[in-house]
Structure formats: C-alpha cells, structure tokens
Amino acid sequence: MSGQSTDLKDQRSKIKGQVSAIILAAGLSRRMGAFKPLLPFGGSTVIESCIANLRSAGVENLVIVVGHHHEEVRAKLQDQDVAFAVNPDPESEMSVSIACGLKLIDESAKALLITPVDHPAVPPEIVTQLINEWRAGARLLQPEHNGRGGHPVLIDLVYRQELLTLDPDQGLRGLFAAHRGAVRRVSVASPYVARDLDTWEDYQQLHQDVFGVPPAGI
C-alpha cells in the first residue's frame, strides 16, 4: 500500500511540473442572468469545484482568468494557491482570455489544460485520462461523450505561440482545425464534459443531476 502511495505521489509531482491549467472566468454571464463562477455548487461554488477537480487530478499550477466581478472572485479564492490574470475586456472573445492566462504559465510547462468555468462537474478521472493520452504522444486532445465534444481540452505547449495569437472568430476550433492530424478525441464516460451552464435552467438541472437536490438557497 505504501508503495502505491509513493507511486501516486511521484506521478502527481511530475504532473505538477509538466501540466498547467487555465480556468476561464472573465465573462459577463449574460445568458445565465447571474455570475456563474460564484454560484453555489454542492458545498462550494462553481469555480471552487473546477479548481478542486483539477487539483484532485494532480494539476497544481492554475491560472484563473478574471474580468467581470474580478474583485469578488479574488476575495472568494484568497486562500487558494492560484494565479490571476485579468482580461480588461470581459466582452472580448475567449481567445483574448486564453492569451492573458497563457502569459502567466511558466515556460517549463509542457502541456496546458483549458476549461471554461461553467464545467464544474467534470470528474478528476477525465482530467487524468487526458493527461495519460498526452503522455502517450497525443498533442491536441478533447474529451467527447456520445459524440459531443467538451472540456477541458489539453494542448501540448509546442503550440504556445499559436495559442497566444488565436483567431478571435475561430478560437481553439481554428487551432484544432489547423492541426487535424495531431487531434485526438477521447471518448469518456462522463456526460458532464459536454454540459455547459449557459442558462439558469442549465445550472439548476446540472446541480440536480450531480447532487440530487436543487442549488442551496435558490
């Protein structure tokens, strides 16, 4: 048992140095009608759940891209060991937030997980699965469930410069399209990789599906 624990610790130590993550939380949440990152989710919040899932998979180097309500997000996460990048234009395309976050990712990182904040139910096992596929040689990875692509995506940082200069209209889709031969769609068991929180109804239904109860106090 102690040997297994040592192996797991060694594996997570390697991940910590090699794989970083960006959580995109700068948007206005207009369709939701409430600020997504700080909505209750189980015993914490949407953004805290995203962080916890990545941490549980051994990913320690996290950058949170904030914009709208950035002070509230920082206050909520003041005890978390995360870095913050500020997107000064919350109405900009996702590509702008990705570039803001990537500038804080250490040059020693070898791969990058990118997820919007509205995917708080992705199990850590899915993150581990993507990392293992990357270690086996895949360079651009996206999980899919029943043929539907989702998040997080994992990108080898040989594409760092392209990530910094994404086409705003195409975003990550453009990067994946430009390197189709390097893309691996990873079939996963969890439907939550493809469950966005775009609307209030999406949020209520996801919370009910995950926890069996409606969101607390709502």
N, C-alpha and C positions, 0 to 999 in steps of 0.2 A: 504493500500500500504506500509506504513512504517513497519507494522508487517511482511509482506512478505520479505521486505528488510532485516529486522533483522534476520529472519529465514535463509535466504540465507547466510548472513554474518556468522552466527553461524555454518552453515554447512561447509562453506569453512574453517573456523577456525579449525574445527575438522579434515578436510582432511589434512590441513597443518601439523598437528602434527602426523597424522597416516600414510599418504601415501606419499612416496617419489618417485622420478623418476631418471632414468639413461638414458641419451641420448648417444648413441654410435657413436662417430665421429672420431675414430682414424685411420680409414682405408686409403688405398692409392688411392682409386677411379680409379683403373686401367682401368676397362671396360668403365667407363664414359669418360676418356680422359681429365677430368677437375676435380678440387677438389670440391666434392659435397656440403659440408657444406656451402661454401661461394658463391655458385651460386645464382644469383638473383631469387627471388620467390615473385611475386607480388611487393609490395613496400618495401620488405626487402630481406632477404636471406633465404635459405633453413633451416639453423639451427635456425635462429631467429623465423621462422614460427613454428618450432617444439616447441620451448620454449613458444611462445605466446599461442599455443593451449593447452598446459599443464597448463599454468597459468590461462587461461580462465576457465578451469575446476576446479580451486581451488587448484592445486598442486603447492606448493611454494618451496619445498625442492628439488632442482635439482642438479644433478652432471653430468657434461659433461666430457666424457672420450675422451681425445685428444691424438694425437700421431703425425701423419704426418701433417706438417704445423701448429703445435700447437701454435706457437707464433702468427701467423695471426689470428687464432681462438680466442685466448685470447684477442688480440687487438680489434677485432670486438665486442666482448662481454664484454668489460671492464666496461660498465655501467650497466650490468646485475647482479643481485644478484644470482649468481650461483657459485658452487664449481667446481674445475677442478681436474680430476685425469689423470695422464699421463701413457699411455701404452708405454713403451720404445721400443716395437717391433710391429710396425704397420702391419707387415705381419703375426702376430700371429692370432690364431682363436678368434672368438667372445667371447669365454669363458674367455679368459685372460682379455679382456676389462671389462667384467661383474665383474670379481673378483676385478679388480683395482677400479672400481666405487663403488662397494659394501663396500669396506673398509672405504669409506667416509660417508656412510649412518649411521645416528645416531642409536644407539641401541634401542631408544624409538620408532622408526618407526615400524609399524605393517604390512605394505604391500609395494610392490615395483613395479612400472611400468618400463618396459624396452622397449626402442624403438631404432631401428637404425635411424640415422639422415636422411635417404632417404625416410622418410614418412611424409613430411611436410604438407600434405593436410588432415590429419585425424581431423575431427571436434571435438571440445571440448565435444560435447554431447556424443561422443563414449567413451571418457575417463570417463565421469560421469557415463555412463551406466555400464562400467566395475567395477567402484568403488562401485556402488549400488549393483551389483551382489556379490561382495566380502563381503560387509556388511551383505548381506542376508545369508552368510555362505559358498560361494564358495571359494576355496583356490588356484586353478590354472586356470587362465582364458585367453582365446584367442578369439579375435573377428574373425568372418568369414562373408564373403559376397558371396552369391551364392555358398556356399560350400568351398570356398577358404579361408584358414586361413591367418591371417595377424598380424599387430602390431598396437598399443603396446600390449604386454602381461602384465598381472598383476599376481604377485606371492606373496602369503602370506609369511611373513618372519619367519614362523616356518621352512621354508626351507632355511634359511640363510646359514647354514653350507654347504648344498649341492650346493648352488649357488657359494660358494667360491671354490668348488672342482669339477666343472663340467668336464665331459669327453670332451676333446678338439674336438674329432671326432664327438660327438653327440650333444654337446651343450645343449641348452634348450630342444630340442626334447627328449634327454635322460632323463631329469628331468621329463618331462610330461609323457613319456612312463613308467617311474618307479612308477608313482602315478596316473594311469589312472582313478581310482575311484574318485580322487579329481579334475579332469579336467572338466571344463565347457566351451564348445564352445558357444560363444554368437553371435547369428545372428544379424547383424547390417545392417542399410540401406545404409551406405556409401561404395562405391566401393574402396575408397582410402585407406582403411586399408590393401588392398592387392596389392597396386600399388607401386612397388619398382622403384627406379631410378638407374637401373643398367647401362643403356646406354644413350648416348646423345639423341637418339630418344625417349627413355622413358621420359626423362626430358622435352623435347620440347612438347611432347604430353600431359603430365600431366599439364604443365603450360597452354597450350591451353585449356584443358578441365576445369580447375579450374577458369581461369581468362578471357577466351575468346580471348586472344591475345598471341602472342609468347613472350618469355622472353625478357625483355628490353635490348637493346644494343647488342643482339646476333643474 
